[in-house]
Amino acid sequence: MTTAGPGERKTPEHETPEHEALDRETPELEAPNHEAPELEALIARWRARLEQQPAVDATDLDELEGHLRDRIADLGEAGLAPDEAFLIAVKRMGSVDDLSSEFAQEHSERLWKRLAPEPAAEPATHGFLVMIGFACLAAAAVKVPEIFGASLVDDGEFYARNLSLFALVPLAGYFVWRRGLPAARALRLLAAPFIAAAVVVNVYPFEDGSDTEVLAVLHLPIALWLLVGVAYAGGDWRSSRRRMDYVRFSGEWFVYYVLIALGGGVLASLTQVAFSAIGIDAGEFVSSWVLACGALGAVVVASWLVEAKQSVIENMAPVLTRLFTPLFAAMLVALLGAMVWTRRGIDFDRDILIVFDLVLALVLGLLLYAISARDPRQPYGPFDLLQLVLVVSALVADAVMLAAVASRVSDLGLTPNRVAALGENVVLLANLSVSAWLYLGFARGRRPIASLERWQTAYAPVYAVWAAVVVVAFPPLFGFA
């Protein structure tokens, strides 16, 4: 063994060139543990994997490796072997960076063999079959009421109230399984809200064709969709990153669901034509079985496609965002210009207001998709200017709508539709106002784009709360009329 002089580093005989290279690359990190060369090899492989990711730069790698070594040291002091400490530390790093968790899943199998017996190999098609099971559950849910005498044709109001429950309860169950959420926690977080929603929409004594019933039918899917987000996040809804992941998932799910719906429409049409060629009218079968069951089952299938074909949709979605952002911006600017030119306001009609609110929601969706897909280190550019125009024009349009609703309420009094429209536009106005302010701050170099992303994800629960208020509180407040 070579003896080092004062201030020089001692080099053990078994040190390898790989160890020396790692020391040179990360001099500020804790010195490698030379009593466990296998540990250093594992850390080197972990770091090499992260180096392949374009989203992680050298500074991020150094910081992540520092966190990893700290965790390994803590676990080693608790009595764990180095390789066991590495495995547990990397898995816990999933809360810091998903790439670390992914590395653990792919490279830690042999380490777990030392901690527990190897389980039976899971068939490659297991996840697909589970998805099919939940999709069939959703499809069957729409047919179960027929056993008790309900009919899609004669009991349309019942199906309208419960359709979102039929579709989203199986979807939440699928994500509970997918994320490995413990049954007790899933029951605590999800079962009670879903049961409460089912009781409210089915027990409330709505009058025939009442406005509060229509409002409940329109707002219940919004509240339940955000509730599904809790299952999607594995119960960790407080995480801003998890909420943003669910926002991205929602947009990608919509793209896949529309594609499935288009294919289902073609299938239904061809089925009718084919059977009519032999003198059989398949219209009732197609509408009550193919379309009804397929529409609900596709909710789960589209969710599976989002995660199974992530790379495909990740390439498609940013392109769609860049395509539709200027188109929506041009449409809103043209609308505002026409209103000024003709001096005409927005006609107060429930259907028109719903369409306008959907447009504003799509604007927010485009904004979220754009900021989630961009590199946060990228400077302000021409596309950001288009985004700012889109947000500001949507803000002005929402302000005009809000003024029209407020004027109508002032002249004719409160009704469920007017109060709901007033509240929804106030919620949208608050979101758009802060979004425009934050984007303007980014354009002026005073705020990072990440501040806008944090605002959007933090604001998402507000929509769920408002939707729940409309479903639960409006009917008794307005006498179920």
C-alpha positions as CSV (number, residue, x, y, z in Angstrom):
1,M,0.0,0.0,0.0
2,T,1.3,3.4,-0.9
3,T,1.9,5.9,1.9
4,A,0.6,9.4,1.2
5,G,2.3,12.5,2.4
6,P,0.6,15.3,4.5
7,G,-2.5,16.6,2.8
8,E,-2.5,13.9,0.2
9,R,-5.3,11.4,-0.2
10,K,-4.5,7.7,0.6
11,T,-5.3,5.3,-2.2
12,P,-6.4,1.8,-1.2
13,E,-5.0,-1.0,-3.2
14,H,-8.4,-2.2,-4.4
15,E,-9.5,1.2,-5.6
16,T,-10.4,1.1,-9.3
17,P,-10.2,3.7,-12.1
18,E,-14.0,3.9,-12.0
19,H,-13.8,5.1,-8.4
20,E,-11.2,7.7,-9.3
21,A,-13.4,9.0,-12.2
22,L,-16.4,9.2,-9.9
23,D,-14.4,11.2,-7.4
24,R,-13.2,13.6,-10.1
25,E,-16.7,14.2,-11.4
26,T,-18.3,14.8,-8.1
27,P,-15.6,16.2,-5.8
28,E,-18.0,18.0,-3.5
29,L,-19.9,14.8,-2.6
30,E,-19.2,12.5,0.3
31,A,-16.2,10.3,-0.4
32,P,-17.0,6.8,-1.7
33,N,-17.3,4.0,0.7
34,H,-14.4,1.8,-0.4
35,E,-15.5,-1.0,1.9
36,A,-18.4,-1.6,-0.4
37,P,-17.2,-1.4,-4.1
38,E,-20.5,-3.0,-5.1
39,L,-22.3,0.0,-3.7
40,E,-20.2,2.4,-5.7
41,A,-21.0,0.4,-8.8
42,L,-24.7,0.6,-8.1
43,I,-24.5,4.4,-7.6
44,A,-22.5,4.8,-10.8
45,R,-25.1,2.9,-12.8
46,W,-27.9,4.9,-11.1
47,R,-26.1,8.1,-12.1
48,A,-25.4,6.9,-15.6
49,R,-29.1,6.2,-16.1
50,L,-30.0,9.7,-15.0
51,E,-27.4,11.3,-17.3
52,Q,-29.3,9.9,-20.3
53,Q,-32.3,12.0,-19.4
54,P,-32.3,15.5,-21.1
55,A,-34.3,17.0,-18.3
56,V,-31.6,16.4,-15.7
57,D,-28.4,18.5,-15.9
58,A,-25.1,18.1,-14.1
59,T,-26.1,20.3,-11.2
60,D,-29.3,18.3,-10.7
61,L,-27.3,15.0,-10.8
62,D,-24.9,16.2,-8.1
63,E,-27.7,17.3,-5.9
64,L,-29.6,14.0,-6.4
65,E,-26.5,12.0,-5.7
66,G,-25.8,14.0,-2.6
67,H,-29.4,13.2,-1.4
68,L,-28.9,9.5,-2.3
69,R,-25.6,9.2,-0.4
70,D,-27.1,10.9,2.7
71,R,-30.0,8.5,2.7
72,I,-27.7,5.5,2.3
73,A,-25.5,6.7,5.2
74,D,-28.5,7.1,7.4
75,L,-29.8,3.7,6.6
76,G,-26.3,2.2,7.1
77,E,-26.2,3.6,10.6
78,A,-29.5,1.9,11.2
79,G,-27.9,-1.4,10.5
80,L,-28.7,-2.1,6.9
81,A,-26.2,-3.6,4.5
82,P,-24.9,-1.2,1.8
83,D,-26.8,-2.8,-1.1
84,E,-30.0,-2.9,1.0
85,A,-29.6,0.7,2.0
86,F,-29.1,1.6,-1.7
87,L,-32.3,-0.1,-2.8
88,I,-34.4,1.6,-0.1
89,A,-32.8,5.0,-0.6
90,V,-33.4,4.9,-4.3
91,K,-37.0,3.9,-3.9
92,R,-37.5,6.7,-1.4
93,M,-36.0,9.1,-3.9
94,G,-39.1,8.6,-6.0
95,S,-40.6,11.5,-4.0
96,V,-37.8,13.7,-5.2
97,D,-37.5,12.4,-8.8
98,D,-39.6,9.8,-10.6
99,L,-36.5,8.8,-12.6
100,S,-34.9,7.4,-9.4
101,S,-38.0,5.4,-8.7
102,E,-38.0,4.0,-12.2
103,F,-34.3,3.0,-11.9
104,A,-35.1,1.2,-8.6
105,Q,-37.9,-0.8,-10.3
106,E,-35.6,-1.9,-13.2
107,H,-32.4,-2.6,-11.3
108,S,-33.2,-3.8,-7.8
109,E,-34.7,-7.2,-8.4
110,R,-31.7,-9.2,-7.2
111,L,-31.4,-7.0,-4.1
112,W,-34.9,-7.7,-3.0
113,K,-34.3,-11.4,-3.3
114,R,-32.1,-11.1,-0.2
115,L,-34.9,-9.5,1.7
116,A,-37.8,-11.6,0.7
117,P,-38.6,-14.8,-1.3
118,E,-39.1,-14.3,-5.0
119,P,-42.8,-14.1,-5.9
120,A,-44.3,-16.0,-8.7
121,A,-43.6,-14.4,-12.1
122,E,-46.4,-12.1,-13.2
123,P,-47.7,-12.7,-16.7
124,A,-46.8,-9.9,-19.2
125,T,-50.5,-9.5,-20.0
126,H,-51.6,-9.2,-16.3
127,G,-51.9,-5.4,-16.4
128,F,-53.8,-5.5,-19.7
129,L,-56.2,-8.1,-18.4
130,V,-56.8,-6.1,-15.2
131,M,-57.6,-3.1,-17.3
132,I,-60.0,-5.1,-19.4
133,G,-61.7,-6.3,-16.2
134,F,-62.3,-2.7,-15.0
135,A,-63.4,-1.6,-18.5
136,C,-66.0,-4.5,-18.5
137,L,-67.1,-3.4,-15.0
138,A,-67.8,0.1,-16.3
139,A,-69.6,-1.3,-19.4
140,A,-71.7,-3.6,-17.2
141,A,-72.6,-0.8,-14.8
142,V,-74.7,0.9,-17.4
143,K,-76.7,-2.4,-18.0
144,V,-77.2,-3.4,-14.4
145,P,-80.1,-1.0,-13.8
146,E,-82.0,-2.8,-16.6
147,I,-82.3,-5.8,-14.3
148,F,-84.4,-3.7,-12.0
149,G,-86.6,-2.3,-14.8
150,A,-84.7,0.8,-15.8
151,S,-84.3,1.7,-19.5
152,L,-82.0,4.0,-21.3
153,V,-85.0,5.3,-23.3
154,D,-87.6,5.6,-20.6
155,D,-85.4,6.5,-17.6
156,G,-83.1,9.1,-19.2
157,E,-82.9,11.3,-16.1
158,F,-81.8,8.4,-13.9
159,Y,-79.0,7.5,-16.3
160,A,-78.0,11.2,-16.7
161,R,-77.6,11.5,-12.9
162,N,-75.6,8.3,-12.6
163,L,-73.6,8.1,-15.8
164,S,-70.5,9.7,-14.3
165,L,-70.6,7.3,-11.4
166,F,-70.9,4.3,-13.7
167,A,-67.8,5.4,-15.6
168,L,-65.6,7.0,-12.9
169,V,-65.9,4.5,-10.0
170,P,-64.3,1.7,-12.1
171,L,-61.7,4.2,-13.3
172,A,-60.8,5.1,-9.7
173,G,-60.7,1.4,-8.8
174,Y,-58.3,0.8,-11.7
175,F,-55.9,3.6,-10.5
176,V,-56.1,2.3,-6.9
177,W,-54.9,-1.1,-8.2
178,R,-52.4,0.5,-10.6
179,R,-50.8,2.7,-7.8
180,G,-50.9,0.0,-5.2
181,L,-53.0,2.2,-2.9
182,P,-53.8,0.3,0.3
183,A,-57.4,-0.7,0.5
184,A,-58.0,1.0,3.9
185,R,-56.7,4.3,2.6
186,A,-58.6,4.0,-0.6
187,L,-61.8,3.4,1.3
188,R,-61.1,6.4,3.5
189,L,-60.1,8.8,0.6
190,L,-62.5,7.7,-2.1
191,A,-65.4,5.5,-1.0
192,A,-67.1,8.1,1.2
193,P,-67.1,10.9,-1.5
194,F,-68.4,8.5,-4.2
195,I,-71.1,7.1,-1.9
196,A,-72.1,10.6,-0.9
197,A,-72.4,11.6,-4.5
198,A,-74.5,8.6,-5.4
199,V,-76.9,9.3,-2.4
200,V,-77.2,13.0,-3.2
201,V,-78.1,12.6,-6.9
202,N,-80.5,9.7,-6.3
203,V,-82.2,10.7,-3.1
204,Y,-82.7,14.4,-3.7
205,P,-86.4,15.0,-4.7
206,F,-85.7,16.9,-7.9
207,E,-88.7,18.2,-9.8
208,D,-89.2,17.0,-13.3
209,G,-86.8,18.8,-15.6
210,S,-85.6,21.1,-12.8
211,D,-82.7,23.4,-13.3
212,T,-81.0,22.2,-10.2
213,E,-81.0,18.6,-11.5
214,V,-79.5,19.8,-14.8
215,L,-76.8,21.7,-12.9
216,A,-76.1,18.6,-10.7
217,V,-75.7,16.4,-13.8
218,L,-73.3,18.9,-15.4
219,H,-71.2,19.5,-12.3
220,L,-71.0,16.0,-10.9
221,P,-68.5,14.7,-13.5
222,I,-66.2,17.7,-12.7
223,A,-66.1,16.9,-9.0
224,L,-65.7,13.2,-9.5
225,W,-63.0,13.6,-12.2
226,L,-60.9,15.5,-9.7
227,L,-61.7,12.9,-7.1
228,V,-60.3,10.3,-9.5
229,G,-57.1,12.4,-9.5
230,V,-56.6,11.4,-5.8
231,A,-56.5,7.8,-6.9
232,Y,-54.2,8.6,-9.9
233,A,-51.8,10.4,-7.5
234,G,-51.7,7.4,-5.2
235,G,-53.3,9.4,-2.5
236,D,-50.6,12.1,-2.6
237,W,-52.9,14.9,-4.0
238,R,-51.0,17.5,-2.0
239,S,-48.0,17.2,-4.3
240,S,-47.9,19.9,-6.9
241,R,-46.0,17.6,-9.3
242,R,-48.7,14.9,-8.9
243,R,-51.5,17.3,-9.6
244,M,-49.6,18.5,-12.8
245,D,-49.2,14.9,-13.8
246,Y,-52.9,14.4,-13.5
247,V,-53.6,17.6,-15.5
248,R,-51.4,16.2,-18.3
249,F,-53.0,12.9,-18.0
250,S,-56.5,14.5,-18.4
251,G,-55.5,16.2,-21.6
252,E,-53.9,13.0,-23.0
253,W,-56.9,10.9,-21.9
254,F,-59.2,13.3,-23.8
255,V,-57.2,12.9,-27.0
256,Y,-57.3,9.1,-26.8
257,Y,-61.0,9.0,-25.8
258,V,-61.9,11.1,-28.8
259,L,-60.0,8.8,-31.1
260,I,-61.7,5.7,-29.6
261,A,-65.1,7.5,-29.9
262,L,-64.5,8.2,-33.6
263,G,-63.5,4.6,-34.1
264,G,-66.6,3.4,-32.2
265,G,-68.8,5.6,-34.3
266,V,-67.4,4.0,-37.5
267,L,-67.9,0.5,-36.0
268,A,-71.5,1.3,-35.0
269,S,-72.3,2.6,-38.5
270,L,-70.7,-0.3,-40.3
271,T,-72.6,-2.7,-38.0
272,Q,-75.9,-1.2,-38.8
273,V,-75.2,-1.2,-42.6
274,A,-73.9,-4.8,-42.5
275,F,-77.0,-6.2,-40.7
276,S,-79.4,-4.1,-42.8
277,A,-77.9,-5.8,-45.9
278,I,-79.4,-9.1,-44.6
279,G,-82.7,-7.6,-43.5
280,I,-82.0,-7.2,-39.8
281,D,-82.4,-3.8,-38.0
282,A,-79.5,-3.7,-35.6
283,G,-80.2,-0.1,-34.5
284,E,-81.4,-0.9,-31.0
285,F,-78.6,-3.3,-30.3
286,V,-76.0,-0.8,-31.5
287,S,-77.4,2.1,-29.4
288,S,-78.1,0.1,-26.2
289,W,-75.1,-2.2,-26.3
290,V,-72.2,-1.1,-28.6
291,L,-72.4,2.6,-28.0
292,A,-73.6,2.6,-24.4
293,C,-71.3,-0.1,-23.1
294,G,-68.4,1.0,-25.3
295,A,-68.6,4.6,-24.2
296,L,-68.2,3.7,-20.6
297,G,-65.6,1.0,-21.1
298,A,-63.5,3.4,-23.2
299,V,-63.0,5.6,-20.2
300,V,-60.8,3.0,-18.6
301,V,-59.3,1.8,-21.9
302,A,-58.2,5.4,-22.8
303,S,-56.6,5.7,-19.3
304,W,-54.6,2.6,-19.9
305,L,-53.5,3.8,-23.4
306,V,-52.2,7.1,-21.9
307,E,-49.8,5.2,-19.6
308,A,-49.0,2.3,-22.0
309,K,-48.3,4.5,-25.0
310,Q,-46.8,7.5,-23.1
311,S,-44.1,8.2,-25.7
312,V,-46.6,8.4,-28.5
313,I,-48.9,10.9,-26.8
314,E,-46.0,12.9,-25.4
315,N,-45.0,13.5,-29.0
316,M,-48.5,14.3,-30.2
317,A,-49.8,16.5,-27.4
318,P,-47.3,19.4,-27.6
319,V,-47.8,19.5,-31.4
320,L,-51.6,19.8,-30.9
321,T,-51.0,22.5,-28.3
322,R,-48.9,24.6,-30.6
323,L,-51.4,24.1,-33.4
324,F,-54.5,25.1,-31.4
325,T,-53.0,27.9,-29.3
326,P,-52.8,30.4,-32.1
327,L,-56.2,29.3,-33.5
328,F,-58.0,29.8,-30.1
329,A,-56.2,33.1,-29.6
330,A,-57.3,34.3,-33.1
331,M,-60.9,33.2,-32.4
332,L,-61.1,35.1,-29.1
333,V,-59.5,38.2,-30.5
334,A,-61.9,38.1,-33.5
335,L,-64.8,37.6,-31.1
336,L,-63.8,40.6,-28.9
337,G,-63.2,42.7,-32.0
338,A,-66.6,41.8,-33.5
339,M,-68.3,42.7,-30.2
340,V,-66.6,46.1,-30.2
341,W,-67.4,46.7,-33.8
342,T,-71.0,45.7,-33.7
343,R,-71.5,47.0,-30.1
344,R,-73.3,43.7,-29.2
345,G,-73.0,41.9,-26.0
346,I,-73.3,38.1,-25.3
347,D,-76.9,36.8,-25.3
348,F,-77.7,35.3,-21.9
349,D,-78.6,31.7,-22.6
350,R,-77.6,28.7,-20.6
351,D,-76.4,26.7,-23.6
352,I,-74.3,29.7,-24.9
353,L,-72.8,30.2,-21.4
354,I,-71.9,26.5,-21.2
355,V,-70.1,26.7,-24.6
356,F,-68.2,29.8,-23.5
357,D,-67.2,28.2,-20.2
358,L,-65.9,25.2,-22.2
359,V,-63.9,27.5,-24.4
360,L,-62.3,29.2,-21.4
361,A,-61.6,25.8,-19.8
362,L,-59.9,24.7,-23.0
363,V,-57.9,27.8,-23.0
364,L,-56.7,27.0,-19.5
365,G,-56.0,23.4,-20.6
366,L,-53.8,24.7,-23.5
367,L,-52.0,27.0,-21.1
368,L,-51.3,24.1,-18.7
369,Y,-50.1,21.8,-21.5
370,A,-47.8,24.4,-22.9
371,I,-46.1,25.3,-19.6
372,S,-45.8,21.7,-18.6
373,A,-44.1,20.7,-21.9
374,R,-41.7,23.6,-22.1
375,D,-38.2,23.7,-20.6
376,P,-38.4,26.0,-17.6
377,R,-34.9,27.3,-18.4
378,Q,-36.0,28.4,-21.9
379,P,-36.3,32.1,-22.2
380,Y,-39.5,34.0,-23.2
381,G,-40.2,33.6,-26.9
382,P,-42.8,34.1,-29.7
383,F,-44.9,31.2,-28.6
384,D,-45.1,32.6,-25.1
385,L,-46.4,35.9,-26.6
386,L,-49.2,33.8,-28.2
387,Q,-49.9,32.2,-24.9
388,L,-50.1,35.6,-23.2
389,V,-52.5,36.9,-25.9
390,L,-54.6,33.8,-25.4
391,V,-54.8,34.3,-21.7
392,V,-55.5,38.0,-21.8
393,S,-58.2,37.7,-24.5
394,A,-59.8,34.9,-22.5
395,L,-59.7,37.1,-19.4
396,V,-61.4,39.9,-21.2
397,A,-64.1,37.6,-22.7
398,D,-64.7,36.1,-19.2
399,A,-65.1,39.6,-17.8
400,V,-67.7,40.5,-20.5
401,M,-69.6,37.3,-19.7
402,L,-69.5,38.0,-16.0
403,A,-70.8,41.5,-16.5
404,A,-73.7,40.1,-18.6
405,V,-74.6,37.6,-15.9
406,A,-74.4,40.1,-13.1
407,S,-76.6,42.5,-15.1
408,R,-79.1,39.7,-15.7
409,V,-79.1,38.8,-12.0
410,S,-79.6,42.5,-11.0
411,D,-82.6,42.9,-13.4
412,L,-84.4,39.6,-12.9
413,G,-83.2,38.2,-9.6
414,L,-81.5,35.0,-8.5
415,T,-82.1,31.6,-10.2
416,P,-80.0,28.4,-10.0
417,N,-78.7,28.9,-13.5
418,R,-77.7,32.5,-12.9
419,V,-76.0,31.9,-9.6
420,A,-74.2,28.9,-11.1
421,A,-73.1,30.9,-14.1
422,L,-72.0,33.8,-11.9
423,G,-70.0,31.5,-9.6
424,E,-68.3,29.7,-12.4
425,N,-67.2,32.8,-14.2
426,V,-65.9,34.3,-10.9
427,V,-63.8,31.1,-10.4
428,L,-62.5,31.3,-14.0
429,L,-61.9,35.0,-13.7
430,A,-59.7,34.6,-10.6
431,N,-57.7,31.9,-12.3
432,L,-57.3,33.8,-15.5
433,S,-56.4,37.1,-13.7
434,V,-53.6,35.6,-11.7
435,S,-52.4,33.5,-14.7
436,A,-52.2,36.7,-16.9
437,W,-50.3,38.5,-14.1
438,L,-47.8,35.7,-13.6
439,Y,-47.3,35.3,-17.4
440,L,-46.7,39.0,-17.7
441,G,-44.2,38.8,-14.9
442,F,-42.4,36.0,-16.8
443,A,-42.5,38.1,-20.0
444,R,-40.8,40.9,-18.1
445,G,-38.2,38.6,-16.6
446,R,-39.5,39.1,-13.0
447,R,-40.9,35.6,-12.4
448,P,-40.0,32.1,-13.5
449,I,-42.5,30.2,-15.6
450,A,-42.7,27.6,-12.8
451,S,-44.7,30.1,-10.7
452,L,-47.5,29.9,-13.2
453,E,-47.4,26.1,-13.2
454,R,-47.6,26.1,-9.3
455,W,-50.5,28.5,-9.4
456,Q,-52.5,26.4,-11.8
457,T,-52.0,23.1,-9.9
458,A,-52.8,24.8,-6.6
459,Y,-56.0,26.2,-8.0
460,A,-57.3,22.9,-9.4
461,P,-59.2,21.9,-6.2
462,V,-61.2,25.1,-6.4
463,Y,-63.1,23.8,-9.4
464,A,-63.9,20.5,-7.5
465,V,-65.1,22.5,-4.5
466,W,-67.4,24.7,-6.6
467,A,-68.7,21.8,-8.5
468,A,-69.5,20.0,-5.2
469,V,-71.3,23.1,-3.9
470,V,-73.5,23.2,-7.0
471,V,-74.3,19.5,-6.8
472,V,-74.9,19.3,-3.0
473,A,-76.1,22.8,-1.9
474,F,-77.9,24.3,-4.8
475,P,-80.9,21.8,-5.0
476,P,-82.1,22.4,-1.3
477,L,-81.3,26.1,-1.5
478,F,-83.5,26.5,-4.5
479,G,-86.2,24.0,-3.5
480,F,-85.1,21.3,-6.0
481,A,-86.6,23.4,-8.7
